[in-house]
Amino acid sequence: MSVEITSYNWSGSLLQQEQGFNTRQDKQQFIPRPETQRVFERPSAAARDIDFSAISPRLLRELALQRYISGTIEQDVYIALAQELPIEAVDSAGRVLDLSGVTDDTEFDFQNYFRHQHELAQVLGDEDKALTFSSVLDFIDA
């Protein structure tokens, strides 16, 4: 059993049926053109296209997360790339570097930083850290 619902408007002394509610109109479906780019799709940048000697910590973390999700880097490499910088760090020559002025949007030389950390881990005999920093440098130098 089918019930049809109609609406009536009072117009003077006559009842008039509204035709607009009873007619069905098919809308055209929106089909995107294949040459259009998706709005929220981020272009993938190769690691060799990025200057790791002048990259912000925020951008490095985003890149590391993108590479970790895609399976390009291992979890320990992602953690090394994504961790916050310390207030002070020691380079391979034994100098103390003040990193307190580096913010999330400040460009920083991560290439030298990780190279010094790798050398320092080798000198101190921390094989796990040295291996992790070696993998980080492989990613940066790729």
C-alpha positions as CSV (number, residue, x, y, z in Angstrom):
1,M,0.0,0.0,0.0
2,S,1.4,3.4,-1.0
3,V,0.4,6.7,0.5
4,E,0.9,9.9,-1.4
5,I,1.3,13.0,0.7
6,T,0.4,16.3,-1.0
7,S,0.2,19.8,0.4
8,Y,-2.4,22.4,-0.3
9,N,-2.1,26.2,-0.2
10,W,-5.1,28.3,0.5
11,S,-5.5,30.9,-2.3
12,G,-8.6,33.0,-1.9
13,S,-11.5,30.6,-2.0
14,L,-9.8,27.8,-3.9
15,L,-7.5,25.0,-2.7
16,Q,-4.6,24.6,-5.0
17,Q,-2.3,21.7,-5.0
18,E,1.4,22.5,-5.1
19,Q,3.0,20.6,-8.0
20,G,6.6,21.3,-6.8
21,F,6.5,18.8,-4.0
22,N,5.0,16.0,-6.0
23,T,7.5,16.0,-8.9
24,R,10.7,14.2,-8.6
25,Q,13.8,15.8,-10.2
26,D,17.0,13.8,-10.7
27,K,20.1,15.8,-10.0
28,Q,23.2,15.4,-12.1
29,Q,25.9,13.5,-10.3
30,F,29.2,15.4,-9.8
31,I,32.0,13.5,-11.5
32,P,35.4,15.1,-10.9
33,R,37.7,15.3,-13.9
34,P,40.7,13.0,-13.7
35,E,43.2,15.8,-14.2
36,T,42.1,17.6,-11.0
37,Q,44.2,17.2,-7.9
38,R,42.7,16.3,-4.6
39,V,42.5,19.2,-2.2
40,F,44.2,17.7,0.8
41,E,46.7,15.5,-0.9
42,R,50.2,16.5,-0.1
43,P,52.8,16.0,-2.8
44,S,55.5,13.5,-1.7
45,A,58.9,15.1,-1.6
46,A,62.0,12.9,-1.9
47,A,64.5,13.2,0.9
48,R,67.2,14.3,-1.6
49,D,65.0,17.3,-2.5
50,I,65.1,18.6,1.1
51,D,67.9,20.7,2.5
52,F,68.5,19.1,5.9
53,S,71.1,21.8,6.7
54,A,68.2,24.3,6.9
55,I,65.0,22.7,8.0
56,S,62.7,23.5,10.9
57,P,62.0,20.8,13.6
58,R,58.3,20.9,12.8
59,L,58.9,20.1,9.1
60,L,61.4,17.4,10.0
61,R,58.8,15.8,12.3
62,E,56.2,15.9,9.6
63,L,58.5,14.4,7.0
64,A,59.6,11.7,9.5
65,L,56.0,10.8,10.2
66,Q,55.2,10.7,6.5
67,R,58.1,8.4,5.9
68,Y,57.4,6.2,8.9
69,I,53.8,5.7,7.9
70,S,54.8,4.8,4.3
71,G,57.3,2.3,5.7
72,T,60.4,4.0,4.3
73,I,62.1,4.4,7.7
74,E,62.1,2.2,10.8
75,Q,60.6,3.2,14.1
76,D,64.0,4.0,15.8
77,V,64.9,6.3,12.9
78,Y,61.5,8.0,13.2
79,I,61.9,8.5,16.9
80,A,65.4,10.0,16.4
81,L,64.1,12.4,13.7
82,A,61.0,13.4,15.6
83,Q,62.3,13.9,19.1
84,E,62.6,17.4,20.6
85,L,66.0,19.0,20.5
86,P,67.7,19.3,23.9
87,I,68.5,22.7,25.3
88,E,72.2,22.0,25.0
89,A,74.1,19.5,23.0
90,V,77.8,18.4,22.7
91,D,79.4,18.2,19.3
92,S,82.1,15.7,18.3
93,A,84.8,18.3,19.1
94,G,83.5,18.6,22.7
95,R,82.0,22.0,22.4
96,V,78.7,22.7,24.1
97,L,76.1,24.0,21.6
98,D,73.2,26.2,22.9
99,L,70.0,25.0,21.2
100,S,67.6,27.0,23.4
101,G,66.9,29.5,20.6
102,V,65.7,26.8,18.2
103,T,61.9,26.8,18.0
104,D,59.6,24.6,15.9
105,D,59.7,27.1,13.1
106,T,63.4,28.0,13.2
107,E,65.6,26.5,10.5
108,F,68.3,24.3,12.0
109,D,71.2,22.3,10.6
110,F,70.0,18.8,11.4
111,Q,72.6,17.3,9.0
112,N,75.5,18.4,11.1
113,Y,73.6,17.8,14.4
114,F,73.0,14.1,13.5
115,R,76.5,13.7,12.1
116,H,78.0,15.0,15.4
117,Q,75.7,12.8,17.5
118,H,76.7,9.8,15.4
119,E,80.4,10.5,15.9
120,L,79.8,11.1,19.6
121,A,77.9,7.8,20.0
122,Q,80.8,5.9,18.3
123,V,83.4,7.5,20.5
124,L,81.4,6.7,23.6
125,G,80.9,3.1,22.4
126,D,77.1,3.2,22.3
127,E,76.6,0.9,19.4
128,D,72.8,1.0,19.4
129,K,72.8,4.8,19.2
130,A,75.6,4.8,16.6
131,L,73.6,2.4,14.5
132,T,70.4,4.5,14.8
133,F,72.3,7.7,13.9
134,S,73.9,5.9,11.0
135,S,70.4,5.0,9.7
136,V,69.3,8.6,10.2
137,L,72.4,9.8,8.2
138,D,71.6,7.3,5.5
139,F,68.1,8.8,5.3
140,I,69.4,12.4,5.2
141,D,72.1,11.7,2.7
142,A,69.9,9.7,0.4
